[in-house]
């Protein structure tokens, strides 16, 4: 249903990844929209086709119905905008006029959406709509590897940021990285820690494993920055009481981990599922794991980390980027330094002592909503009182580092 112009609630339109090119941002966009609906009137614009399918790392699964997650009935969804823009952006602009939002929230994760976001920001300006950008990372790691893509994003994002009234980031680390990348002095910023990914959790018993065996799980896309090769090397030094399952789709042609698995001395204790698994299988893999290992070499946020915490599993994670703030309060976390297979193996042994019990996930979408409410108040949209227990993030400034 369209938001009523007479509604007393602030009206919000969220823009982010759709289901056609499924990724973690697709899930986040849906979960955020559903959470915001608890306090605001919400609509969502989905980026339907991000780029020519042949250029997408997961090209073989584009358009397949892999997700069971759905938008709440009260969230009106426009699906969506295509990379070639015409006529989808014109229809999205019409959707904005119909929704009459007070604020447009753009999910930022890839330069592939930049030209569409610029068009939406210009439309929002004409309609008197404030623009907020939520940064999942400053720039995609694959794009950074291509000089032309990096230059394009750094240049073309500036007109978008000039039209931005406020920004949301997932950690102080990301806030500082953003401040170093762009001059956003004076732009209000709020830290909204990633909410829980508990939509995979169902009331089914855990799958028991062999006695005396600790079942490890790596879950997520296989990319150069994910550090899976460090885990394969570390696992080769562990004894027969450990078993490893790797579930993930290869991106960016990063076949090194697959090669290491094939030649590992512990190959008979490694199960390799080299594909993007549908939601119907995700819960089974986590239910059959005793601990999750995420050996990232860099990261701003991690969907697999939040799935693991929602399941209450011990997590071995590298102390990089925003993961320190995301996993720090979780009692099942074992931190290890990045790119150190020996330390990783030791961390896995420590995590084995945390298995057999469910750890409480500290993540909360209510905390995310509080951060958005603070930001909306600061930019003059939502004048509701903010609880004194919530701390306000400072303005972005290049000297925050």
PyMOL commands that set and color helices and strands:
alter all, ss='L'
color gray80, all
select helices_A, chain A and resi 24-36+53-55+59-61+88-99+111-126+141-144+147-162+172-181+198-200+224-226+228-235+256-263+267-269+279-287+303-310+323-328+341-352+365-378
alter helices_A, ss='H'
color red, helices_A
select strands_A, chain A and resi 11-17+41-49+76-82+103-108+130-135+166-169+188-191+214-219+242-247+270-273+291-294+314-318+333-336
alter strands_A, ss='S'
color yellow, strands_A
deselect
rebuild
show_as cartoon
